[in-house]
Amino acid sequence: MSGCERYIGMSYRFGADGSDGFIDCIHLVYGCLRVLQVPTPEFKESWYKDSAREIFRDINRWGKRIVEPRYDGDIIVCPNEETRWSFGVTWKTGLLTIAPSQRVSWTPNTLVPHSRAYR
C-alpha cells in the first residue's frame, strides 16, 4: 500500500513514527501529508512537551484555520479523553485518527468531533 490507507489499523504508541508498526497522531498526520505531497510545518520534538498554545501558534504560522475539514490533507484537532486533544487528517472524505481502540481508523468527516481544523 502506498497511500494513507497503510496507516489504518496501525497501533498507537506515544512518539512512534510508524517505522516499527506503531504510530502517534503527529506522525500519522505527517505521514499522510507526505503521501499527499502537502508541505508540512517543521516538526518539533518539543511539541510532546509544549503547551497547546505553543503548538497551535506554530500550526497557525503554517496553515490557515478553517471551519470544516473537506479536502485531503486538512488537519483536525479532536478531543481526546486521555491527552485532552489529538491530531487527525482528512483523507477520502473521512478522517484518519487514533480511535479509542488505540488504532488508526478512518471515519466519515461528519462523525468525528473536532475543535479546530487547518488547511
Buried (B, 14 or more C-beta within 10 A) or exposed (E): EEEBBBBEEBBBBEEBBBEEEBBBBBBBBBBBBEBBEBEBBEEEEEBEEBEEEEBBEBBEEEBEEBEEBEEBBBBBBBEBEEEEBBBBBBBEEBBBBBBEEEBBBBEEBEEBEBEBBBB
